Amino acid sequence: MRFVALLLTLLTLSLHAQEMSSGLIIDKSGESLVSANLSAGSVSRVSKADGKPLAEVQLGGDLRQIAQGSDGNWLVSDYSGDRLLLLGADLTLKRAIPTGHRPYGVLFDPQHRWYWVTLFEAGRLQAYDESGERVLDAATGETPRGLALTDEGRLLVTHSMTGKLSIYALGHGAISALPAPTVITLAETRSATATDSQGLPRLLDTIALSPDGSEAWLPHVLWSFSHPFQFQSTVFPAISVIDLDTNQERVDERKQLFLQINIPSVGNRSQIVSNPYAARFAGDGSKVFVTLAGSEDLLVFDLSRSGKQNSNRHRRKKFQGGAKATQLLRHLPGQNPRDLLVDGDHIYVHNAMGHDLTRLSTGGAAAFARVTVDTPHFATLVTHDPRPAALVRGERLFHLGNTAANTRFPMAGDNWMSCSSCHLDGFNFTNRYLMAAHRQSKADNAINGHVNMMNMVAGDFIGEYLRMSQQTQGGMGHDTRDGAEPVDPSHPQPEVKAMMEDLHSFVTADGNLPYLATWLRLDAPRSDPAKAPVSHPKEWLNSASCQSCHAEAFADWSDTNHRLMGNSHPYYKVVQALARQTEGEEFGQWCQGCHMPQQIMTGQKSLPAGSHMFEQGGASLIAAQRKGESVVEEGTGCFFCHRITRIEDAGGNAALTVNLKDRERYVFEDAQGGSVAHWLAERQINARPAAHKTSYQQDFYRDAALCKSCHNEFSPGTGANIVNTWEEWAGSPYATSERVDERRTCIDCHMNPNPGNGGAAVPGRSTENGPLKARLYRHNFTGAQHQLVGLRNPELEAESIALLKSSASLTARLEDGQLVVRVTNVGAGHALPTGVADFRELWLEISVKNGAGDTVLQSGQPVDGAVPADAHMFRKVFGDSDGKPVGLRFWRYAKLLEDTRIPAKGWRDERYPLPNGVSGPLDVEIKLNFRTYPKWVNDAVRAAEPTLPEPPILTLNQLHLTLES
């Protein structure tokens, strides 16, 4: 009976044991270690006893975390492949399971016998049974990442980019739906001294549970963007402590790692560490071990020295929270130490960049025991990394904050930080959280990224990377206290140049910034590993091939600015040429990502000649299709937009992925228009319309985030937010109203069959003889730039003008000897004006006459075609770092000199003092005028494009009334 009781106890403990997600675990036999090998794309098993390799399976992708089920099988998250991989006990692939974007955390729940999985980008928490079938799928707070399961059945989830922890009380019973979580927001701290550890908790990942279940330790960094971005005052390492009894953060017990290291300084300097990644408690709870992935260290907290021990769990917690680090094992032998396992007197550290394991010795349980390196390279995990060597070296540099790794030319000074301290996993959707963390007045500093960019990154990437390293991380000779040699970014040493070329290989890798200046991506294999993927012009279907079935859509689109916004857009051409001339040829791709994406993805560097500015109805496309000729279309064509397979909300700058290959293809689809062969291709589409729709329709086409990809814009490198139309809408009643019937999205107004109707639904058909839809979206893309559209299609111009005229109302009153004119934004779902608000002209023209008919006040009357400087304008004015207007070089925006725009549903009161002694009834005439570009811009553009007419001044609204003084 005693044996049975003991067995039951052991079974109960095994079912209720703590679980913490990781990329390195001990298998159920207890005899081997299994690792997910990140970008090397493999899973490995090695002997725990001696590190000898037992198996390695190459699966491809970016494998982040792994867990083992009760049946001995394994589940691995493929972060870049948007899939889970179910492996057998011997690591052979059993099943690939598609998921949402960026699956990351994986943890096995022995009570429910399923796996929990976080989808980092998709913002979801999912559960899969041991056969790989999904059994639960729920939305979470943004950016769920690490997982932990307590012995009483509470599931903890970190939210990396929002600094939160969700706790789901699952219990041990059956679950049909996730309960609402308790959400803990980690405290933001502030100090008047910029170099004090402070800021927003960000980059949360792994969770360490204390053995008694009383607390959770969360390693992370603090982002402090309340002052200019610079070395030693922007990113700080920290560990937050959560009380799991009260579900609260112990804010005063947060480990500010520069302050909490209770170790004698070296050379009278603080011991600096960077990028805390994983923490684990010793088995008896007396110590906590923490990996520092950037500075490549191990930090040890000795809880036994933090206060008197007491068997009472709650009393013990009180003393443990104040523990300080008592040992810093400086610069571990491996590269980029991340996950770690504590197994008795051994600690196994997974070196993510070196793809090996280091074994450490804890030194035992004695109070003053020291951790030492037992075996520097205990086990090799990856026998062959399939990626190019330059990319592997560049990835290492990107994550490197260890000054001692290269004392002559370190990436970081004083072990401060790495590129990944801000750019988590490279360049991806997390970029928008960097911009959101900006805490400075834009009038003082609109830059929330790198300063002193000489060529906006793309123009001279080697020099720019070096300036970034020096000014942000103190590297490359900026901090010389540890023997670093000076580096001139304009003339770097050959060794340094080679390092920056390696770094560039990572920055421009698939999933990062293949075209560098733009966030646009093409989902295609590379013919040359050192070059961005490109397509052949013949891979692109001519938009004219769509008109047979989508005649109205093609007719609308063919005359819009969405089609002709490249070399046929004279304003764009002038600015594009200026960007290339002043910053370097490659910088031009920043503009082209939205204006001419097909040109980028076909590898065409030089701007095409010729213009279709006056062309009507897509005549050149139709002619090319009839001849069977391939066309590199400017603007955004049918095939480009309808083969966008992913939007990655990085904050704008064309953060889109285009896939040309994985679609339904038809025999003769690229045949000459009007030919029998092309007729046969169309019959195939009509025979299987569902397959065609699957290839060319995505759910996110109705999502405003798709529009945000190009209608939000930020400067490369500096991160200055130039256009933020999406945020203007997202914070407006059109997006936030509790009444669904009052909400409007971008396409409700800008793809409306009846522009200016307030976004109301209009029924119609999207295909010839297709079904009647309750709401039809036209491809007219109605916007403020009516002038160029009007050169080709007066009807589309009239629609643009109707939309403009629906945007604002006017009222006026006399108050304290002043004429007060209120302009209310009644129709625009964003600020008025938006977009290129630094160029748009929206102003008031005022004329006031007294009872005798004498003019007593005038304002805003154009003089020789120019709006006078004292006119009341609604606009943005961008300045450079010296506070001088940037003019056409808007990408050099560093300070916001003026912003008088009107928010959605908001208003501005403009005041005009009346002359003294004015009496009698006043005759007041007020006009709200609009022009697409100011005279100085038009003059510059028309000098290069003489055939461009002068843009007219439109009166959007006017008011004529009599007021008593």
LINFENMO-V266809 format. One record per backbone hydrogen bond with DSSP energy under -1.0 kcal/mol. CO is the residue of the C=O (numbers start at 0). NH is the residue of the N-H. Records with the same first field share a line. If there is no record, write none. Layout:
BEGIN
CO->NH + NH
END
This chain:
BEGIN
0->4
1->5
2->6
3->7
4->8
5->9
6->10
7->11
8->12
9->13
10->14
11->15
18->148
21->65
22->35
24->33
26->29
30->47
31->26
32->45
33->24
34->43
36->39
37->40 + 62
40->58 + 59
41->36
42->56
43->34
44->53 + 54
45->32
46->50
51->46
54->44
56->42
61->78
62->37
64->76
66->74
68->71
72->68
73->86
74->66
75->84
76->63
77->82
81->98
82->77
83->96
84->75
85->93 + 94
86->73
87->90
91->87
94->85
96->83
100->121
101->119
104->117
106->115
108->112 + 113
113->108
114->127
115->106
116->125
117->103
118->122 + 123
122->139
123->118
124->137
125->116
126->134 + 135
127->114
128->131
132->128
135->126
137->124
142->159
145->157
146->20
147->155
148->18
149->152
152->169 + 170
153->149
154->167
155->147
156->165
157->144
158->162 + 163
159->202 + 203
162->185
163->158
164->183
165->156
166->181
167->154 + 169
181->166
183->164
188->198
192->195
198->188
199->222
201->220
207->216
209->212
213->243
214->209
215->241
216->207
217->239
219->237
220->201
221->235
222->199
224->438
229->232
233->223
235->221
236->256
237->219
238->254
239->217
240->249
241->215
242->246 + 247
247->242
248->250
249->252
250->253
253->255
254->238 + 256
255->258 + 259
259->261 + 324
260->262
268->265
273->293 + 294
274->292
277->290
279->288
281->284
285->302 + 303
286->281
287->300
288->279
289->298
290->276
291->295 + 296
293->400
295->331
296->291
297->328
298->289
299->325 + 326
300->287
302->305
311->315
312->316
313->317
314->318
315->319
316->320
319->322
323->301
324->261
326->299
327->329
328->297
334->352 + 353
335->351
338->349
340->347
342->345
344->361
345->342
346->359
347->340
348->357
349->337
350->354
354->380 + 381
355->350
356->377 + 378
357->348
358->373 + 374
359->346
360->371
365->368
371->360
374->358
378->356
387->391
388->392
389->393
390->394
391->395
392->396
393->397
394->398
396->399
397->419
401->404
407->484
409->475
412->415
417->420
418->421 + 422
421->423
422->425
427->430
428->431
429->432
430->434
431->435
432->436
434->437
440->443 + 444
441->895
454->458
455->457
459->463
460->464
461->465
462->466
463->467
464->468
465->469
466->470
467->471
468->474
470->230
472->412
473->478
474->477
479->482
487->490
492->496
493->497
494->498
495->499
496->500
497->501
498->502
499->503
500->504
501->505
502->506
503->507
505->508
506->512
508->511
512->515
514->516
520->657
521->523
527->530
535->538
536->539
541->544
542->545
543->546
545->549
548->767
549->553
550->554
551->555
552->556
553->557
556->559
559->563
561->635
565->568
568->572
569->573
570->574
571->575
572->576
573->577
574->578
575->579
576->580
577->581
578->582
579->583
583->586
584->587
585->588
586->589
587->591
588->592
590->593 + 594
591->595
594->634
595->599
596->600
598->603
599->602
600->534
611->614
615->618
617->621
618->622
619->623
620->624
621->625
622->626
623->628
624->672
630->632
636->640
637->641
639->642
640->643
642->658
645->656
647->649
652->518
653->655
654->647
655->520
656->644 + 645
657->522
660->662
665->668
667->670
671->674
674->678
675->679
676->680
677->681
678->682
679->683
680->684
681->685
682->686
683->687
687->691
688->692
689->693
690->694
691->695
692->696
697->700
698->701
699->702
702->705
703->707
704->708
706->709 + 710
707->711
708->653
710->724
711->652
712->721 + 722
714->718
715->717
716->449
717->447 + 448
719->714
722->712
723->727
724->728
725->729
726->730
728->731
731->734 + 735
732->736
733->743
738->741
739->742
745->749
746->750
749->781
750->777
753->756
761->775
763->772
766->769
772->763
783->785
785->789
788->791 + 792
792->796
793->797
794->798
795->799
796->800
797->801
798->802
799->803
800->804
803->806
806->825 + 826
808->823
810->821
812->819
814->817
816->913
817->814
818->911
819->812
820->909
821->810
822->907
823->808 + 825
824->904
831->901
834->836
835->838 + 839
836->875
840->930
841->873
842->928
844->926
845->858
846->924
847->855 + 856
848->922
849->852
853->849
856->847
858->845
862->865
865->862
867->870
871->843
874->899
876->896 + 897
877->885
878->893 + 894
879->882
883->879
885->888
887->889
888->891
889->892
893->445
894->878
897->876
901->831
902->905
905->824
907->822
909->820
911->818
914->917
921->962
922->848
923->960
924->846
925->958
926->844
927->955 + 956
928->842
929->953
930->840
933->937
934->938
935->939
936->940
937->941
938->942
940->944
944->947
953->929
956->927
958->925
960->923
962->921
END
